[in-house]
């Protein structure tokens, strides 16, 4: 296997909330001109509406290497921050808003969103943002085998990105409450274990023949073959307020793919753990975040997430070096040791409450924190 066989292209979708800088609440019906401003400034990237009018989504161009991806993510964030500021709006990269009321949010007036709302009903579940990472590599069968091998790492990737500890003004007890909200809709969650493209296509055809879905875009698994591109799309992640955190998650994902692609070529992929164990780890990840102790079937015991990632980072060192993302991979360890976005939100909320703020004041302070982290050091 030569290096060209290990090439990986990357693209990232990020969803953001539009916030009133004075009230810190969501803007239920923002001026449509903000979307037009974003489109005019988007260059090779795209900016699109999301399910709710208070949301906006960016899609980076296809990137051939990590240097291009760093530039692209910086550009997409900068363009919506600048466009929002021109219209007196703030932007937050967080998978839930700390206190917004889902009942006053307005769906985007597009037919597919209206149909979605009628079918799935539970509108409170749609007040969430996510980060989706596309990776293009290999051939159709190798992509499916690598996708299946990636399933065991989904809890770790969720932990690194967790940014949804609050919902509707309450502390939920979860670091990634977004996953709980999405569970009311079918075909979310852990994907099945497939071992060939034919396996996936057979299930897709079964869904279609029973008229459950029209196409693969309605399979909203944590990880899926993209219905539009020759990529595997990572969907379990919350959106990260800090750009460095988003790049760290992408670095872990890309490095894992390169490692697993090498193993697939040599027929040395590890046996699949039971889906039930991965699902249990997924719940532990969303509940406890960086404090989770995940189950390791190979070792027959629970392992601290810091120990797990430290060992994994050592295994991925060669691949991170080849991809040019060693610094970003190292930053993933920093997230585990210092906390993800959800931890920073909770720390500030509890500190402000101890200092005498009421719940409303403390949640407004959390929103301010997310606004500043989203702006960060984008250039």
Number of C-alpha atoms within 10 A of each C-alpha: 9 7 8 8 14 18 17 21 18 23 23 24 21 24 25 28 27 26 25 15 17 10 10 22 18 27 22 21 16 18 12 10 12 21 19 14 18 24 18 13 19 20 14 12 19 17 25 14 17 20 22 21 21 22 26 22 21 25 23 26 20 18 19 15 16 21 12 17 21 16 14 21 23 17 20 27 23 20 22 26 21 19 22 21 14 12 13 13 21 26 29 27 29 32 32 27 31 28 21 20 16 19 10 11 19 15 20 17 12 11 9 11 15 13 11 13 15 11 10 13 13 13 17 15 17 21 24 26 27 24 25 23 25 26 27 22 21 21 12 15 16 18 25 24 19 26 25 19 23 17 21 21 15 22 25 24 23 25 32 28 32 34 34 30 27 26 22 16 14 13 17 14 13 22 31 30 24 27 26 14 18 19 12 13 15 12 14 18 20 20 17 15 18 18 17 16 16 13 14 18 13 11 13 18 15 12 17 14 11 9 10 11 15 14 13 18 13 15 21 18 19 21 26 23 23 17 14 8 11 16 25 24 24 24 22 28 29 33 29 32 28 21 20 19 22 24 23 25 25 27 26 27 20 26 26 22 26 24 19 23 26 20 14 17 13 10 9 11 16 11 8 14 15 11 15 10 14 22 17 13 23 26 18 21 27 25 22 17 28 26 17 21 19 22 18 16 13 9 8 8 10 14 14 13 23 19 13 15 18 15 11 13 21 12 14 23 17 15 22 25 13 16 20 16 24 20 14 21 27 19 19 28 19 16 21 20 13 12 20 24 31 27 20 16 24 21 13 16 25 16 12 18 15 11 10 11 15 12 16 15 14 23 27 18 19 24 25 16 17 25 22 16 19 23 20 14 12 17 9
